[in-house]
Amino acid sequence: MDKGSGKSVNITKTVENLLNKWPFIHDLFIIDAANYSGIARTIADQVEKEIGTPVKINAIIAAIQRYAQKIKGTPLMDRIFEVIAKFRLTLKNDMISITLKRVEKNYNLILESYKKINWESGERILIFQSEGEISCLLDKINADYLLSNTQNELENIVEPLSILIIKTPPEMVEVPGVIYYLTGLISRTGITLIDIVTTYREIIFVVYDKDAPKVFEILDEIIKKSRKTNMIK
């Protein structure tokens, strides 16, 4: 392989690595709506920094074209909307987050609180832990027992909180970008997400009570839009 060919391979690989960091640009390539020249100008400085030498813009455009040819299949946004169309959304407010020191006593206290939860009536408790802390998010009506027995162990309390619970279809685990897309919709309104909890069948967004109606509106709107697009009633 001659020197020029080797540089071409490096440019192609560098461009591919950069574009892989922009997952939603794939759809533009699939529907042939990407502005190759504009993309090339955007990433030119990064490409030259990675390669270590000046790179002609036409070489970057050629690398982008090769990358686009590799992109096949259903547009990512179509797959994301197919998943969102199957969401089921509920809102629960008047919650509190309690963070304690991670010691055995507090484990036992949280376990006792867990036993008091009336799941049939819609009460909830979510438990998290890190190296030095253990936190739980629960209904305020169930927080007195924990608060009254952990005065010297408290690290932080956040209230009033709401949780937006999304029941998700199993196929969501096979579609990249769903949570990225949802958090983008929320963050663009200036709303802070206190926490995000994901399990196999649920996504839970934790927000302040004051922000909950707006977040519900955002999520409800995109679910309805996705169902209309996919003709799911």
GROMACS elastic network, one bead per residue, 0.5 to 0.9 nm:
[ bonds ]
;  ai    aj funct       b0    kb
    1     4     6  0.82296   500
    1     5     6  0.61529   500
    1     6     6  0.65405   500
    2     5     6  0.53622   500
    2     6     6  0.63613   500
    2     7     6  0.88850   500
    3     6     6  0.51597   500
    3     7     6  0.63868   500
    3     8     6  0.87898   500
    4     7     6  0.51953   500
    4     8     6  0.63286   500
    4     9     6  0.88343   500
    5     8     6  0.50464   500
    5     9     6  0.63925   500
    5    10     6  0.87748   500
    6     9     6  0.51667   500
    6    10     6  0.63745   500
    6    11     6  0.87711   500
    7    10     6  0.50095   500
    7    11     6  0.62224   500
    7    12     6  0.86423   500
    7    51     6  0.82663   500
    8    11     6  0.50948   500
    8    12     6  0.61670   500
    8    13     6  0.86031   500
    8    59     6  0.76671   500
    8    63     6  0.82577   500
    9    12     6  0.50999   500
    9    13     6  0.61316   500
    9    14     6  0.84885   500
    9    63     6  0.89407   500
   10    13     6  0.51773   500
   10    14     6  0.59925   500
   10    15     6  0.85194   500
   10    51     6  0.69839   500
   11    14     6  0.50770   500
   11    15     6  0.60428   500
   11    16     6  0.84561   500
   11    47     6  0.71797   500
   11    48     6  0.87646   500
   11    50     6  0.88166   500
   11    51     6  0.70125   500
   11    55     6  0.82606   500
   11    59     6  0.76024   500
   11    60     6  0.69440   500
   11    63     6  0.68110   500
   12    15     6  0.52688   500
   12    16     6  0.61161   500
   12    17     6  0.86759   500
   12    59     6  0.86868   500
   12    60     6  0.76784   500
   12    62     6  0.82942   500
   12    64     6  0.76712   500
   12    66     6  0.78066   500
   12    67     6  0.78539   500
   13    16     6  0.50598   500
   13    17     6  0.61905   500
   13    18     6  0.86868   500
   13    63     6  0.82803   500
   14    17     6  0.51897   500
   14    18     6  0.62966   500
   14    19     6  0.87237   500
   14    46     6  0.88989   500
   14    47     6  0.63548   500
   14    50     6  0.69895   500
   14    51     6  0.75728   500
   14    63     6  0.89255   500
   15    18     6  0.51378   500
   15    19     6  0.61410   500
   15    20     6  0.85107   500
   15    40     6  0.89510   500
   15    43     6  0.80187   500
   15    47     6  0.67222   500
   15    60     6  0.72193   500
   15    63     6  0.64667   500
   15    64     6  0.67209   500
   15    67     6  0.79975   500
   16    19     6  0.52388   500
   16    20     6  0.60496   500
   16    21     6  0.89026   500
   16    63     6  0.78248   500
   16    64     6  0.76022   500
   16    67     6  0.63287   500
   17    20     6  0.52148   500
   17    21     6  0.69153   500
   18    21     6  0.55726   500
   18    22     6  0.74614   500
   18    43     6  0.78065   500
   18    46     6  0.82908   500
   18    47     6  0.82064   500
   19    22     6  0.52886   500
   19    23     6  0.74475   500
   19    25     6  0.76120   500
   19    26     6  0.85181   500
   19    43     6  0.89478   500
   19    64     6  0.84837   500
   19    67     6  0.84594   500
   20    23     6  0.60318   500
   20    25     6  0.87388   500
   20    26     6  0.86498   500
   22    25     6  0.57118   500
   22    26     6  0.77453   500
   23    26     6  0.58815   500
   23    27     6  0.83322   500
   23    76     6  0.82355   500
   23   176     6  0.86015   500
   23   177     6  0.76945   500
   24    27     6  0.59241   500
   24    28     6  0.76154   500
   24    75     6  0.88743   500
   24    76     6  0.70204   500
   24    77     6  0.75522   500
   24   177     6  0.83477   500
   25    28     6  0.53180   500
   25    29     6  0.67585   500
   25    30     6  0.89563   500
   25    34     6  0.77894   500
   26    29     6  0.52267   500
   26    30     6  0.63123   500
   26    31     6  0.88845   500
   26    34     6  0.89071   500
   26    68     6  0.77986   500
   26    71     6  0.68057   500
   26    72     6  0.88233   500
   26    75     6  0.72226   500
   26    76     6  0.72544   500
   27    31     6  0.62606   500
   27    32     6  0.83330   500
   27    33     6  0.83099   500
   27    34     6  0.86230   500
   27    71     6  0.87442   500
   27    74     6  0.83594   500
   27    76     6  0.61081   500
   27    77     6  0.70843   500
   27    78     6  0.89698   500
   28    31     6  0.54125   500
   28    32     6  0.58735   500
   28    35     6  0.86137   500
   28    75     6  0.83784   500
   29    33     6  0.61683   500
   29    34     6  0.54977   500
   29    35     6  0.89920   500
   29    67     6  0.88971   500
   29    68     6  0.55146   500
   29    69     6  0.81674   500
   29    71     6  0.70593   500
   29    72     6  0.88344   500
   30    33     6  0.77237   500
   30    34     6  0.86472   500
   30    68     6  0.75434   500
   30    69     6  0.87565   500
   30    71     6  0.66014   500
   30    72     6  0.65919   500
   30    73     6  0.77646   500
   30    74     6  0.79605   500
   30    75     6  0.64381   500
   31    34     6  0.80510   500
   31    75     6  0.79125   500
   32    35     6  0.87417   500
   32    68     6  0.87992   500
   34    37     6  0.88658   500
   34    38     6  0.84729   500
   34    39     6  0.79379   500
   35    38     6  0.52770   500
   35    39     6  0.61867   500
   35    40     6  0.85607   500
   36    39     6  0.51479   500
   36    40     6  0.60151   500
   36    41     6  0.86458   500
   36    60     6  0.89193   500
   36    61     6  0.59386   500
   36    62     6  0.87672   500
   36    64     6  0.66524   500
   36    65     6  0.73406   500
   37    40     6  0.50077   500
   37    41     6  0.62303   500
   37    42     6  0.86128   500
   37    57     6  0.80510   500
   37    58     6  0.84098   500
   37    60     6  0.86696   500
   37    61     6  0.62202   500
   38    41     6  0.52353   500
   38    42     6  0.62401   500
   38    43     6  0.88592   500
   39    42     6  0.50150   500
   39    43     6  0.63411   500
   39    44     6  0.84046   500
   39    61     6  0.80700   500
   39    64     6  0.81757   500
   40    43     6  0.54044   500
   40    44     6  0.57110   500
   40    57     6  0.65484   500
   40    58     6  0.83144   500
   40    60     6  0.57563   500
   40    61     6  0.56587   500
   40    64     6  0.74506   500
   41    44     6  0.51635   500
   41    45     6  0.79513   500
   41    57     6  0.71535   500
   41    60     6  0.85884   500
   41    61     6  0.88829   500
   42    45     6  0.75145   500
   42    46     6  0.83925   500
   43    46     6  0.52658   500
   43    47     6  0.61128   500
   43    48     6  0.87201   500
   43    60     6  0.85673   500
   44    47     6  0.51135   500
   44    48     6  0.62305   500
   44    49     6  0.85694   500
   44    55     6  0.76500   500
   44    56     6  0.86127   500
   44    57     6  0.70544   500
   44    60     6  0.72718   500
   45    48     6  0.52434   500
   45    49     6  0.61338   500
   45    50     6  0.86757   500
   45    54     6  0.89511   500
   45    55     6  0.89923   500
   46    49     6  0.50305   500
   46    50     6  0.62040   500
   46    51     6  0.86081   500
   47    50     6  0.51582   500
   47    51     6  0.60598   500
   47    52     6  0.82827   500
   47    53     6  0.89751   500
   47    54     6  0.87834   500
   47    55     6  0.76083   500
   47    60     6  0.81004   500
   48    51     6  0.50496   500
   48    52     6  0.55839   500
   48    53     6  0.56267   500
   48    54     6  0.55388   500
   48    55     6  0.59289   500
   49    52     6  0.52030   500
   49    53     6  0.73062   500
   49    54     6  0.85000   500
   50    53     6  0.83508   500
   51    54     6  0.79533   500
   51    55     6  0.81374   500
   55    58     6  0.84824   500
   55    59     6  0.69014   500
   55    60     6  0.74192   500
   56    59     6  0.53873   500
   56    60     6  0.68134   500
   56    61     6  0.89793   500
   57    60     6  0.51446   500
   57    61     6  0.62643   500
   57    62     6  0.86962   500
   58    62     6  0.61445   500
   58    63     6  0.86185   500
   59    62     6  0.51129   500
   59    63     6  0.63051   500
   59    64     6  0.87248   500
   60    63     6  0.50341   500
   60    64     6  0.62234   500
   60    65     6  0.86480   500
   61    64     6  0.50263   500
   61    65     6  0.62142   500
   61    66     6  0.87161   500
   62    65     6  0.50574   500
   62    66     6  0.63202   500
   62    67     6  0.86627   500
   63    66     6  0.51058   500
   63    67     6  0.62165   500
   63    68     6  0.86728   500
   64    68     6  0.61349   500
   64    69     6  0.86976   500
   65    68     6  0.50463   500
   65    69     6  0.63454   500
   65    70     6  0.89328   500
   66    69     6  0.52282   500
   66    70     6  0.67536   500
   67    70     6  0.53450   500
   67    71     6  0.68914   500
   68    71     6  0.53126   500
   68    72     6  0.84450   500
   69    72     6  0.75817   500
   72    75     6  0.82158   500
   73    76     6  0.85327   500
   74    77     6  0.84508   500
   74    78     6  0.68247   500
   74    79     6  0.70531   500
   75    78     6  0.54157   500
   75    79     6  0.67595   500
   75    80     6  0.89531   500
   76    79     6  0.51800   500
   76    80     6  0.62422   500
   76    81     6  0.87113   500
   76   175     6  0.79857   500
   76   176     6  0.79651   500
   76   177     6  0.81802   500
   77    81     6  0.60725   500
   77    82     6  0.84919   500
   77   177     6  0.86545   500
   77   178     6  0.88945   500
   78    81     6  0.51936   500
   78    82     6  0.62049   500
   78    83     6  0.88116   500
   79    82     6  0.50621   500
   79    83     6  0.64799   500
   79    84     6  0.87892   500
   79   175     6  0.68011   500
   79   176     6  0.89382   500
   80    83     6  0.52349   500
   80    84     6  0.62234   500
   80    85     6  0.86225   500
   80   172     6  0.81946   500
   80   175     6  0.66667   500
   80   176     6  0.78792   500
   80   177     6  0.72872   500
   80   178     6  0.57939   500
   80   181     6  0.84216   500
   80   226     6  0.88390   500
   81    85     6  0.59468   500
   81    86     6  0.88248   500
   81   178     6  0.86005   500
   81   222     6  0.84923   500
   81   223     6  0.81231   500
   81   225     6  0.84696   500
   81   226     6  0.51269   500
   81   227     6  0.79518   500
   81   229     6  0.78697   500
   81   230     6  0.77711   500
   82    85     6  0.53059   500
   82    86     6  0.70935   500
   82   226     6  0.67584   500
   82   227     6  0.78261   500
   82   229     6  0.84423   500
   82   230     6  0.65340   500
   83    86     6  0.55770   500
   83    87     6  0.70608   500
   83   168     6  0.76846   500
   83   169     6  0.68384   500
   83   171     6  0.72669   500
   83   172     6  0.60369   500
   83   175     6  0.80373   500
   83   178     6  0.80587   500
   83   226     6  0.83977   500
   84    87     6  0.51960   500
   84    88     6  0.88190   500
   84   168     6  0.78480   500
   84   169     6  0.86309   500
   84   172     6  0.86031   500
   84   178     6  0.79493   500
   84   222     6  0.76439   500
   84   223     6  0.56967   500
   84   224     6  0.88724   500
   84   226     6  0.62255   500
   84   227     6  0.77995   500
   85    88     6  0.86633   500
   85   222     6  0.83312   500
   85   223     6  0.53979   500
   85   224     6  0.70836   500
   85   225     6  0.78465   500
   85   228     6  0.81215   500
   85   229     6  0.83459   500
   85   230     6  0.70309   500
   85   231     6  0.88242   500
   85   232     6  0.68429   500
   85   233     6  0.89293   500
   86   167     6  0.83237   500
   86   168     6  0.67978   500
   86   169     6  0.63712   500
   86   223     6  0.78246   500
   86   226     6  0.85547   500
   86   227     6  0.75141   500
   86   232     6  0.79711   500
   87   166     6  0.61279   500
   87   167     6  0.55747   500
   87   168     6  0.52007   500
   87   169     6  0.70048   500
   87   223     6  0.67221   500
   88   165     6  0.80200   500
   88   166     6  0.54671   500
   88   168     6  0.69852   500
   88   223     6  0.83811   500
   89   164     6  0.69891   500
   89   165     6  0.57496   500
   89   167     6  0.65306   500
   89   216     6  0.81487   500
   89   219     6  0.78920   500
   89   220     6  0.71971   500
   89   223     6  0.86364   500
   90   163     6  0.84235   500
   90   164     6  0.58479   500
   90   165     6  0.52406   500
   90   166     6  0.66275   500
   90   167     6  0.85368   500
   90   216     6  0.82368   500
   91   162     6  0.72020   500
   91   163     6  0.59718   500
   91   165     6  0.62175   500
   91   166     6  0.89173   500
   91   212     6  0.78514   500
   91   213     6  0.87208   500
   91   216     6  0.72472   500
   92    95     6  0.77702   500
   92   122     6  0.87128   500
   92   123     6  0.89517   500
   92   161     6  0.88295   500
   92   162     6  0.55783   500
   92   163     6  0.53167   500
   92   164     6  0.64571   500
   92   165     6  0.78387   500
   92   212     6  0.89026   500
   93   139     6  0.80540   500
   93   160     6  0.78186   500
   93   161     6  0.61409   500
   93   163     6  0.62903   500
   93   164     6  0.85940   500
   93   208     6  0.88165   500
   93   209     6  0.63806   500
   93   212     6  0.79812   500
   94   138     6  0.87862   500
   94   139     6  0.62438   500
   94   140     6  0.61326   500
   94   141     6  0.85257   500
   94   159     6  0.79392   500
   94   160     6  0.57447   500
   94   161     6  0.58354   500
   94   162     6  0.61080   500
   94   163     6  0.89641   500
   94   209     6  0.71979   500
   95   124     6  0.89521   500
   95   137     6  0.67876   500
   95   138     6  0.55099   500
   95   140     6  0.52418   500
   95   141     6  0.84963   500
   95   158     6  0.89542   500
   95   159     6  0.67200   500
   95   160     6  0.58556   500
   95   162     6  0.57233   500
   95   163     6  0.76910   500
   95   209     6  0.84768   500
   96   136     6  0.82479   500
   96   137     6  0.56223   500
   96   138     6  0.56652   500
   96   139     6  0.62036   500
   96   140     6  0.55801   500
   96   143     6  0.75680   500
   96   157     6  0.72249   500
   96   158     6  0.59371   500
   96   160     6  0.58795   500
   96   161     6  0.57799   500
   96   162     6  0.83103   500
   97   135     6  0.69804   500
   97   136     6  0.57764   500
   97   138     6  0.66763   500
   97   139     6  0.89165   500
   97   140     6  0.89030   500
   97   156     6  0.79835   500
   97   157     6  0.56145   500
   97   158     6  0.50667   500
   97   159     6  0.65126   500
   97   160     6  0.84852   500
   97   161     6  0.76339   500
   98   134     6  0.84644   500
   98   135     6  0.54960   500
   98   136     6  0.54815   500
   98   137     6  0.64180   500
   98   138     6  0.83559   500
   98   143     6  0.84831   500
   98   146     6  0.85933   500
   98   147     6  0.82057   500
   98   154     6  0.75240   500
   98   155     6  0.78221   500
   98   156     6  0.60474   500
   98   158     6  0.67587   500
   98   159     6  0.89396   500
   99   102     6  0.89730   500
   99   133     6  0.66668   500
   99   134     6  0.57915   500
   99   136     6  0.65784   500
   99   137     6  0.87869   500
   99   153     6  0.86455   500
   99   154     6  0.62060   500
   99   155     6  0.53063   500
   99   156     6  0.50160   500
   99   157     6  0.63207   500
   99   158     6  0.87189   500
  100   103     6  0.83355   500
  100   106     6  0.70131   500
  100   132     6  0.87663   500
  100   133     6  0.57272   500
  100   134     6  0.53530   500
  100   135     6  0.60214   500
  100   136     6  0.86313   500
  100   150     6  0.77166   500
  100   153     6  0.55023   500
  100   155     6  0.51091   500
  100   156     6  0.71023   500
  101   106     6  0.72858   500
  101   132     6  0.62545   500
  101   134     6  0.62032   500
  101   135     6  0.85920   500
  101   153     6  0.55428   500
  101   154     6  0.66595   500
  101   155     6  0.64789   500
  102   105     6  0.84744   500
  102   106     6  0.67166   500
  102   107     6  0.73899   500
  102   129     6  0.76505   500
  102   130     6  0.79710   500
  102   131     6  0.75095   500
  102   132     6  0.51634   500
  102   134     6  0.51691   500
  102   135     6  0.87066   500
  102   153     6  0.87684   500
  103   106     6  0.55894   500
  103   107     6  0.65674   500
  103   132     6  0.83073   500
  103   133     6  0.82030   500
  103   134     6  0.83194   500
  103   153     6  0.89011   500
  104   107     6  0.50308   500
  104   108     6  0.63689   500
  104   109     6  0.87145   500
  105   108     6  0.52673   500
  105   109     6  0.63053   500
  105   110     6  0.87674   500
  106   110     6  0.60583   500
  106   111     6  0.83796   500
  106   134     6  0.79093   500
  106   146     6  0.86724   500
  106   149     6  0.89266   500
  106   150     6  0.74641   500
  106   153     6  0.79915   500
  107   110     6  0.52818   500
  107   111     6  0.61500   500
  107   112     6  0.87168   500
  107   134     6  0.77924   500
  108   112     6  0.62429   500
  108   113     6  0.86526   500
  109   112     6  0.50952   500
  109   113     6  0.62916   500
  109   114     6  0.86424   500
  109   145     6  0.83394   500
  109   146     6  0.64709   500
  109   149     6  0.78322   500
  109   150     6  0.84359   500
  110   114     6  0.61086   500
  110   115     6  0.87022   500
  110   127     6  0.83198   500
  110   135     6  0.88423   500
  110   136     6  0.76177   500
  110   146     6  0.69498   500
  111   115     6  0.64247   500
  111   116     6  0.89429   500
  112   115     6  0.51503   500
  112   116     6  0.66738   500
  112   145     6  0.88592   500
  112   146     6  0.86917   500
  113   116     6  0.52160   500
  113   117     6  0.68491   500
  113   125     6  0.84960   500
  113   142     6  0.72694   500
  113   143     6  0.79102   500
  113   145     6  0.71666   500
  113   146     6  0.68415   500
  114   117     6  0.55046   500
  114   124     6  0.87587   500
  114   125     6  0.67131   500
  114   126     6  0.89964   500
  115   118     6  0.83460   500
  116   142     6  0.75755   500
  117   120     6  0.88571   500
  117   121     6  0.89663   500
  117   122     6  0.89369   500
  117   123     6  0.60681   500
  117   124     6  0.66700   500
  117   125     6  0.72782   500
  117   138     6  0.88289   500
  117   139     6  0.88712   500
  117   142     6  0.74169   500
  118   121     6  0.56761   500
  118   122     6  0.68808   500
  118   123     6  0.55017   500
  118   124     6  0.77807   500
  119   122     6  0.51642   500
  119   123     6  0.51081   500
  119   124     6  0.65194   500
  120   123     6  0.73467   500
  123   138     6  0.77024   500
  123   139     6  0.64955   500
  123   142     6  0.88313   500
  124   137     6  0.79204   500
  124   138     6  0.56562   500
  124   139     6  0.64775   500
  125   136     6  0.66168   500
  125   137     6  0.54888   500
  125   139     6  0.71773   500
  126   135     6  0.82041   500
  126   136     6  0.53562   500
  126   137     6  0.50090   500
  126   138     6  0.64941   500
  126   197     6  0.88437   500
  127   134     6  0.74064   500
  127   135     6  0.57879   500
  127   137     6  0.65585   500
  127   138     6  0.87707   500
  128   133     6  0.83757   500
  128   134     6  0.57700   500
  128   135     6  0.51323   500
  128   136     6  0.61654   500
  128   137     6  0.85765   500
  129   132     6  0.77273   500
  129   133     6  0.56395   500
  129   135     6  0.60395   500
  129   136     6  0.85998   500
  130   133     6  0.52034   500
  130   134     6  0.63389   500
  130   135     6  0.86407   500
  131   134     6  0.83855   500
  133   155     6  0.80800   500
  135   156     6  0.89120   500
  137   140     6  0.89815   500
  137   161     6  0.89348   500
  138   141     6  0.83937   500
  138   142     6  0.68586   500
  138   143     6  0.69446   500
  139   142     6  0.54950   500
  139   143     6  0.66799   500
  140   143     6  0.50269   500
  140   144     6  0.75833   500
  140   159     6  0.87666   500
  140   160     6  0.84931   500
  141   144     6  0.69949   500
  142   145     6  0.69101   500
  142   146     6  0.80120   500
  143   146     6  0.54485   500
  143   147     6  0.61057   500
  143   148     6  0.85481   500
  144   147     6  0.51309   500
  144   148     6  0.58732   500
  144   149     6  0.85073   500
  145   148     6  0.54356   500
  145   149     6  0.64132   500
  145   150     6  0.88143   500
  146   149     6  0.54521   500
  146   150     6  0.62172   500
  146   151     6  0.88765   500
  147   150     6  0.54186   500
  147   151     6  0.63762   500
  147   154     6  0.81839   500
  148   151     6  0.63584   500
  149   152     6  0.84188   500
  149   153     6  0.87598   500
  150   153     6  0.50733   500
  150   154     6  0.61190   500
  151   154     6  0.57875   500
  152   155     6  0.88238   500
  154   157     6  0.77356   500
  158   161     6  0.73195   500
  158   208     6  0.88357   500
  159   162     6  0.87747   500
  159   208     6  0.71986   500
  159   209     6  0.81577   500
  160   207     6  0.87996   500
  160   208     6  0.60479   500
  160   209     6  0.56944   500
  160   210     6  0.84652   500
  161   194     6  0.87008   500
  161   206     6  0.68488   500
  161   207     6  0.56939   500
  161   210     6  0.83186   500
  161   212     6  0.83546   500
  162   205     6  0.82554   500
  162   206     6  0.58740   500
  162   207     6  0.54536   500
  162   208     6  0.58352   500
  162   209     6  0.50854   500
  162   210     6  0.85957   500
  162   211     6  0.84087   500
  162   212     6  0.62062   500
  163   204     6  0.63025   500
  163   205     6  0.55538   500
  163   207     6  0.63905   500
  163   208     6  0.85592   500
  163   209     6  0.85704   500
  163   212     6  0.76873   500
  164   203     6  0.81066   500
  164   204     6  0.55331   500
  164   205     6  0.51461   500
  164   206     6  0.66187   500
  164   207     6  0.81083   500
  164   212     6  0.76250   500
  164   215     6  0.80746   500
  164   216     6  0.70556   500
  165   202     6  0.68129   500
  165   203     6  0.60524   500
  165   205     6  0.67502   500
  165   206     6  0.89439   500
  166   201     6  0.82914   500
  166   202     6  0.54460   500
  166   203     6  0.50866   500
  166   204     6  0.61992   500
  166   205     6  0.84020   500
  167   201     6  0.58055   500
  167   203     6  0.67667   500
  167   204     6  0.88243   500
  168   171     6  0.83555   500
  168   172     6  0.68617   500
  168   200     6  0.78673   500
  168   201     6  0.50544   500
  168   202     6  0.53788   500
  168   203     6  0.71178   500
  169   172     6  0.58444   500
  169   173     6  0.85685   500
  169   200     6  0.85842   500
  169   201     6  0.64973   500
  169   202     6  0.85241   500
  170   173     6  0.64874   500
  170   174     6  0.83356   500
  170   200     6  0.69933   500
  170   201     6  0.65919   500
  171   174     6  0.54911   500
  171   175     6  0.70652   500
  172   175     6  0.53053   500
  172   176     6  0.79826   500
  172   178     6  0.75761   500
  172   200     6  0.86402   500
  172   201     6  0.88013   500
  173   176     6  0.74982   500
  173   200     6  0.76410   500
  175   178     6  0.68485   500
  176   179     6  0.82075   500
  176   180     6  0.84165   500
  177   181     6  0.59314   500
  177   182     6  0.86222   500
  178   181     6  0.52053   500
  178   182     6  0.63546   500
  178   183     6  0.87154   500
  179   182     6  0.50704   500
  179   183     6  0.60008   500
  179   184     6  0.83446   500
  179   203     6  0.84537   500
  180   183     6  0.53733   500
  180   184     6  0.61144   500
  180   185     6  0.88212   500
  181   184     6  0.51430   500
  181   185     6  0.64784   500
  181   186     6  0.89569   500
  182   185     6  0.52158   500
  182   186     6  0.65155   500
  182   187     6  0.87314   500
  182   218     6  0.89831   500
  182   219     6  0.76407   500
  182   222     6  0.89146   500
  183   186     6  0.51025   500
  183   187     6  0.59334   500
  183   188     6  0.84908   500
  183   193     6  0.83201   500
  184   187     6  0.51538   500
  184   188     6  0.60769   500
  184   189     6  0.89340   500
  185   188     6  0.56340   500
  185   189     6  0.72560   500
  185   218     6  0.72548   500
  185   219     6  0.83503   500
  186   189     6  0.56853   500
  186   190     6  0.72890   500
  186   191     6  0.62672   500
  186   192     6  0.81080   500
  186   193     6  0.81612   500
  186   214     6  0.88193   500
  186   215     6  0.65460   500
  186   218     6  0.71192   500
  186   219     6  0.84002   500
  187   190     6  0.52432   500
  187   191     6  0.55425   500
  187   192     6  0.67677   500
  187   193     6  0.78762   500
  188   191     6  0.75237   500
  189   192     6  0.89648   500
  189   214     6  0.89053   500
  191   207     6  0.81961   500
  191   211     6  0.68279   500
  191   214     6  0.87838   500
  191   215     6  0.81019   500
  192   195     6  0.89048   500
  192   207     6  0.68852   500
  192   208     6  0.81834   500
  192   211     6  0.84188   500
  193   196     6  0.71863   500
  193   205     6  0.68463   500
  193   206     6  0.60415   500
  193   207     6  0.53111   500
  193   208     6  0.81346   500
  194   205     6  0.77318   500
  194   206     6  0.52848   500
  194   207     6  0.52651   500
  194   208     6  0.74290   500
  195   204     6  0.81476   500
  195   205     6  0.61419   500
  195   207     6  0.72406   500
  196   203     6  0.72348   500
  196   204     6  0.56893   500
  196   206     6  0.61317   500
  197   202     6  0.79609   500
  197   203     6  0.58000   500
  197   205     6  0.65857   500
  197   206     6  0.80638   500
  198   201     6  0.78863   500
  198   202     6  0.57602   500
  198   204     6  0.62806   500
  198   205     6  0.88428   500
  199   202     6  0.51446   500
  199   203     6  0.65058   500
  199   204     6  0.86687   500
  200   203     6  0.84328   500
  205   215     6  0.89939   500
  206   212     6  0.86337   500
  207   210     6  0.81450   500
  207   211     6  0.63314   500
  207   212     6  0.62333   500
  207   215     6  0.83780   500
  208   211     6  0.54341   500
  208   212     6  0.64451   500
  209   212     6  0.52073   500
  209   213     6  0.79462   500
  210   213     6  0.72016   500
  210   214     6  0.84123   500
  211   214     6  0.56363   500
  211   215     6  0.63428   500
  211   216     6  0.87063   500
  212   215     6  0.51617   500
  212   216     6  0.60017   500
  212   217     6  0.85254   500
  213   216     6  0.50974   500
  213   217     6  0.61473   500
  213   218     6  0.87246   500
  214   217     6  0.50021   500
  214   218     6  0.62457   500
  214   219     6  0.87216   500
  215   218     6  0.50635   500
  215   219     6  0.62097   500
  215   220     6  0.83971   500
  216   219     6  0.52509   500
  216   220     6  0.58263   500
  216   221     6  0.83428   500
  217   220     6  0.51413   500
  217   221     6  0.59596   500
  217   222     6  0.86871   500
  218   221     6  0.53081   500
  218   222     6  0.64771   500
  218   223     6  0.87616   500
  219   222     6  0.53440   500
  219   223     6  0.61663   500
  219   224     6  0.86567   500
  220   223     6  0.51481   500
  220   224     6  0.62003   500
  220   225     6  0.85745   500
  221   224     6  0.52374   500
  221   225     6  0.61086   500
  221   226     6  0.85743   500
  222   226     6  0.59801   500
  222   227     6  0.85064   500
  223   226     6  0.51141   500
  223   227     6  0.61780   500
  223   228     6  0.86282   500
  224   227     6  0.50801   500
  224   228     6  0.61645   500
  224   229     6  0.85845   500
  224   232     6  0.89382   500
  224   233     6  0.86284   500
  225   228     6  0.51496   500
  225   229     6  0.61999   500
  225   230     6  0.86533   500
  226   229     6  0.50136   500
  226   230     6  0.61134   500
  226   231     6  0.82269   500
  226   232     6  0.81656   500
  227   230     6  0.50518   500
  227   231     6  0.54958   500
  227   233     6  0.63061   500
  228   232     6  0.62909   500
  228   233     6  0.73900   500
  229   232     6  0.78737   500
  230   233     6  0.88947   500
